[in-house]
Amino acid sequence: MSDYTDIRYERRDAAAIVTIDRPEVMNAFRAETVDELVHALRAAAADRTVAAVVITGAGEKAFCTGGDLSTKTDAGYAGPHATGIDIDTFNYTVRSLPKPVIAAVNGYAIGGGNVLQVVCDLTIAAEHAVFGQVGPRVGSVDPGFGTSYLARLVGEKKARELWFLCRRYSAAEALAMGLVNAVVPGEELMAEALRWCAEIAALSPTALRLAKQSFAVDTEMIAAMSRFAVSTVDLFYRTAEAEEGYRAFRDRRAPDFTDYR
Ligand SMILES: CC(C)(COP(=O)(O)OP(=O)(O)OC[C@H]1O[C@@H](n2cnc3c(N)ncnc32)[C@H](O)[C@@H]1OP(=O)(O)O)[C@@H](O)C(=O)NCCC(=O)NCCSC(=O)CCC(=O)c1ccccc1C(=O)O
């Protein structure tokens, strides 16, 4: 599978650049997008000339805005996996990839799009990037990497604030709370990501692989929770409460959850 429809895969020196290419929906992912991301990441893992991977979004507005709500049905996202979208295999592939994966956040990183950058090893954000969780507004939740692992990055209080208030945060705020590693002007984002890849390319690949694996061992319980969450979230997606969330987004109105309190 290299005739991708939803992503682009490019090589630049020792870097592999994977771009989510769905700007018409702010780079939201559907089932095919995630399957293609997994395929591209596996190709980068197998290619000995690749030292590091950069994941970014097409255009200047959005990195990724999570699940594509236009593909969501009353039984969850349209697609072949438990919740429709195989986000669990994506998370596993990033974590098990024996090379650093860098998120280059070029705009909105919202919902599952923020979790996507959270799962990456490193994140560089453009100054205009915007971060946030929106699940409780659109009838979704991402337990595991979206909650506990997020709390490892930003602390328990801040992680709960992200989920319980569903606010948006600037790149400067994201840097201050430990959600990203660095912030650069938008026009310098890819050049900076490629500089980081070049630095990585000069280091011992085996030392990097072992370091990455050792980080992952420590959070395997969270990975297991995320896998379990795919089943539980699947059940939640089938409820009228979840349906109210995504329908409200589509209808461009505020959701009304009063019947479910
Ligand atoms: C990102 C916004 C805040 C930007 O707002 P604004 O600048 O006002 O632009 P808009 O006019 O809203 O958007 C422009 C255009 O893009 C479309 N769009 C944006 N986001 C999406 C989306 N996610 N899906 C579909 N379409 C989208 C929007 O409709 C507009 O199109 P027009 O044709 O021009 O009308 C704002 O757009 C926003 O809040 N977006 C929604 C973000 C959102 O709710 N995302 C889903 C969150 S839930 C989630 O991601 C869970 C998915 C997931 O991770 C998962 C999936 C499956 C199994 C497990 C999991 C798991 O959670 O682990």
PDBQT file of the ligand as one rigid body, heavy atoms in Angstrom, charges set to zero:
ROOT
HETATM    1  C1  LIG A 301     -10.821  22.375  15.316  1.00  0.00    +0.000 C 
HETATM    2  C2  LIG A 301     -11.933  23.386  15.553  1.00  0.00    +0.000 C 
HETATM    3  C3  LIG A 301     -11.816  23.954  16.971  1.00  0.00    +0.000 C 
HETATM    4  C4  LIG A 301     -11.740  24.542  14.537  1.00  0.00    +0.000 C 
HETATM    5  O1  LIG A 301     -12.790  25.459  14.648  1.00  0.00    +0.000 OA
HETATM    6  P1  LIG A 301     -13.016  26.557  13.502  1.00  0.00    +0.000 P 
HETATM    7  O2  LIG A 301     -11.751  27.295  13.245  1.00  0.00    +0.000 OA
HETATM    8  O3  LIG A 301     -14.204  27.350  13.925  1.00  0.00    +0.000 OA
HETATM    9  O4  LIG A 301     -13.301  25.737  12.172  1.00  0.00    +0.000 OA
HETATM   10  P2  LIG A 301     -14.609  24.892  11.801  1.00  0.00    +0.000 P 
HETATM   11  O5  LIG A 301     -15.488  25.727  10.945  1.00  0.00    +0.000 OA
HETATM   12  O6  LIG A 301     -15.211  24.276  13.006  1.00  0.00    +0.000 OA
HETATM   13  O7  LIG A 301     -13.976  23.712  10.946  1.00  0.00    +0.000 OA
HETATM   14  C5  LIG A 301     -13.595  23.883   9.570  1.00  0.00    +0.000 C 
HETATM   15  C6  LIG A 301     -14.071  22.699   8.784  1.00  0.00    +0.000 C 
HETATM   16  O8  LIG A 301     -13.420  21.514   9.256  1.00  0.00    +0.000 OA
HETATM   17  C7  LIG A 301     -14.396  20.559   9.658  1.00  0.00    +0.000 C 
HETATM   18  N1  LIG A 301     -13.893  19.769  10.777  1.00  0.00    +0.000 N 
HETATM   19  C8  LIG A 301     -13.106  20.181  11.775  1.00  0.00    +0.000 A 
HETATM   20  N2  LIG A 301     -12.849  19.183  12.624  1.00  0.00    +0.000 NA
HETATM   21  C9  LIG A 301     -13.509  18.093  12.140  1.00  0.00    +0.000 A 
HETATM   22  C10 LIG A 301     -13.627  16.759  12.577  1.00  0.00    +0.000 A 
HETATM   23  N3  LIG A 301     -12.992  16.305  13.680  1.00  0.00    +0.000 N 
HETATM   24  N4  LIG A 301     -14.373  15.915  11.838  1.00  0.00    +0.000 NA
HETATM   25  C11 LIG A 301     -14.998  16.345  10.725  1.00  0.00    +0.000 A 
HETATM   26  N5  LIG A 301     -14.924  17.616  10.248  1.00  0.00    +0.000 NA
HETATM   27  C12 LIG A 301     -14.183  18.465  10.957  1.00  0.00    +0.000 A 
HETATM   28  C13 LIG A 301     -15.614  21.380  10.059  1.00  0.00    +0.000 C 
HETATM   29  O9  LIG A 301     -16.790  20.620  10.015  1.00  0.00    +0.000 OA
HETATM   30  C14 LIG A 301     -15.573  22.476   8.984  1.00  0.00    +0.000 C 
HETATM   31  O10 LIG A 301     -16.061  21.943   7.776  1.00  0.00    +0.000 OA
HETATM   32  P3  LIG A 301     -17.042  22.824   6.849  1.00  0.00    +0.000 P 
HETATM   33  O11 LIG A 301     -17.338  21.943   5.675  1.00  0.00    +0.000 OA
HETATM   34  O12 LIG A 301     -16.257  24.048   6.512  1.00  0.00    +0.000 OA
HETATM   35  O13 LIG A 301     -18.264  23.122   7.685  1.00  0.00    +0.000 OA
HETATM   36  C15 LIG A 301     -13.319  22.780  15.337  1.00  0.00    +0.000 C 
HETATM   37  O14 LIG A 301     -13.465  22.441  13.976  1.00  0.00    +0.000 OA
HETATM   38  C16 LIG A 301     -13.592  21.560  16.170  1.00  0.00    +0.000 C 
HETATM   39  O15 LIG A 301     -13.841  21.638  17.353  1.00  0.00    +0.000 OA
HETATM   40  N6  LIG A 301     -13.575  20.405  15.509  1.00  0.00    +0.000 N 
HETATM   41  C17 LIG A 301     -14.070  19.148  16.053  1.00  0.00    +0.000 C 
HETATM   42  C18 LIG A 301     -13.019  18.492  16.857  1.00  0.00    +0.000 C 
HETATM   43  C19 LIG A 301     -13.573  17.187  17.358  1.00  0.00    +0.000 C 
HETATM   44  O16 LIG A 301     -14.637  17.139  17.936  1.00  0.00    +0.000 OA
HETATM   45  N7  LIG A 301     -12.848  16.095  17.112  1.00  0.00    +0.000 N 
HETATM   46  C20 LIG A 301     -13.240  14.769  17.478  1.00  0.00    +0.000 C 
HETATM   47  C21 LIG A 301     -12.865  14.576  18.919  1.00  0.00    +0.000 C 
HETATM   48  S1  LIG A 301     -13.228  12.960  19.479  1.00  0.00    +0.000 SA
HETATM   49  C22 LIG A 301     -11.936  12.117  18.918  1.00  0.00    +0.000 C 
HETATM   50  O17 LIG A 301     -11.055  12.589  18.284  1.00  0.00    +0.000 OA
HETATM   51  C23 LIG A 301     -11.953  10.685  19.261  1.00  0.00    +0.000 C 
HETATM   52  C24 LIG A 301     -11.369   9.864  18.180  1.00  0.00    +0.000 C 
HETATM   53  C25 LIG A 301     -10.389   8.930  18.690  1.00  0.00    +0.000 C 
HETATM   54  O18 LIG A 301      -9.339   9.330  19.073  1.00  0.00    +0.000 OA
HETATM   55  C26 LIG A 301     -10.779   7.530  18.667  1.00  0.00    +0.000 A 
HETATM   56  C27 LIG A 301     -11.401   7.036  17.569  1.00  0.00    +0.000 A 
HETATM   57  C28 LIG A 301     -11.749   5.730  17.526  1.00  0.00    +0.000 A 
HETATM   58  C29 LIG A 301     -11.455   4.906  18.602  1.00  0.00    +0.000 A 
HETATM   59  C30 LIG A 301     -10.824   5.383  19.713  1.00  0.00    +0.000 A 
HETATM   60  C31 LIG A 301     -10.482   6.707  19.735  1.00  0.00    +0.000 A 
HETATM   61  C32 LIG A 301      -9.813   7.186  20.913  1.00  0.00    +0.000 C 
HETATM   62  O19 LIG A 301     -10.315   8.214  21.440  1.00  0.00    +0.000 OA
HETATM   63  O20 LIG A 301      -8.779   6.613  21.311  1.00  0.00    +0.000 OA
ENDROOT
TORSDOF 0
